[in-house]
Amino acid sequence: MKDGAMVPLLTRLGLFGILAVAAQIAAADPDYKLEVLVSGASPGKGQILASLFGSSATHMKTPVQQIVEPVRDAQPVVLDFGLHRAGEYSVAVIYDENGNGELDTGLFGIPKEKVAFSNNAQGRFGPAKWEAARFALKDSDVRMEITLLRVSGDG
């Protein structure tokens, strides 16, 4: 083989090596599917606003992903968050019963609409804390069931 022909061959072999290493890295850090089933909404009325958080520092502040899903007649409402890297996450859900795109609150900011958190965690004088709502997404896909609750009796 001539020296000139050797360079493209080495380049291709190097490229295959890089691709093989990239494939190993991807296989070592797989993505997992997250699905949340939400019950407690009135069939055919309003929408579910859901947020996925990826750390204690971003919990209830900066979501990794948000989903808006209309409430159909079939229950529970299925939220498909798709694939995410292994790690700890939390989910916060608002039942936007009147469809205005926000959580309606009353006196002192108490929600008038139902809310829920992963692990069915409940807050005390505010949203559920990260420690109560966090769950691990690792080793397998996660399918979680949570139930909407009314925080106050004025809604």
Buried (B, 14 or more C-beta within 10 A) or exposed (E): EEEEEEEEEEEEEEEEEEEEEEEEEEEEEEEBBBBBBBEBBEEEBBBBBBBBBBBEEEBBEEBBBEBEBEBEEEBBBBBEBEEBEEEBBBBBBBBBBEEEEEBEBEEEEBBBBBBBBBBBBBBEEEBBBBEBBBBEBEEEEBEBEBBBBBBEEEB
